[in-house]
Amino acid sequence: MSTTTSTTDAMSPAPLAGTTLLLARHGQTVWHAENRYAGVSDVPLTDEGRAQAEALGRWIAAHPVDAVWTSTLSRAVATAEPACRALGLTAHREPALRECDFGVVEGRTLAEFEAENPARAKAFRTCPVSYPFPEAEDPRTAAARGAAVLRRIASAHPGKRVLVVAHNTLLRLVLCSLLSIPLGEYRRVLPRLGNAAVTELRLADGTAALLSLNVPCG
């Protein structure tokens, strides 16, 4: 018995190869101990942060990637460096992967802001997207730029594995955006991403799938 292939099937485009993005938050910085918002401030890693970066590098050496992309902030670049060294890669530095600008709270803690402006701090805790910090980047804008750059990275490396080193709030907003989680829930659903921990995301045909979350490398 012969088989035939319909013209429609024969002409249908093959599905795009999916790209695996390994999303990592940078290592610990000098502001972590006091839980200060770093945002766009260029804050260096601590000794612990550098050790976390080395652990990520060893993990990546055992789970190789085809490319590395980082935020342009030095804490992200330094976190990616051991992985690049292990695999002989040069990181692509992408400004759109920078952290959110936290406005008047840059370099301060939420508790300090709350003591100064309790009503606004309460509103932020209720919905950080509807009530961001004064003079801060709109979280919806940050989510859109982050999601767009991850899609662009995936398109540049179809079917490949890519390490992306960026920032806590940006990555949480982007994960919510790509996974259809309301942005206002990002602090509740994703309380924090561990320093130098890996979250595995699969992008294919305009869809996103979360394969793992916050996997420690140390």
Secondary structure, DSSP 8 states (H G I E B T S, - for coil): ------HHHHHS------EEEEEEE---BTTTTTT---TTS---B-HHHHHHHHHHHHHHHHS--SEEEE-SSHHHHHHHHHHHHHHT---EE-GGGS----GGGTTS-HHHHHHH-HHHHHHHHH-TTTS--TT---HHHHHHHHHHHHHHHHHHSTT-EEEEEE-HHHHHHHHHHHTT--GGGHHHHS----BT-EEEEEEETTEEEEEEEEE---
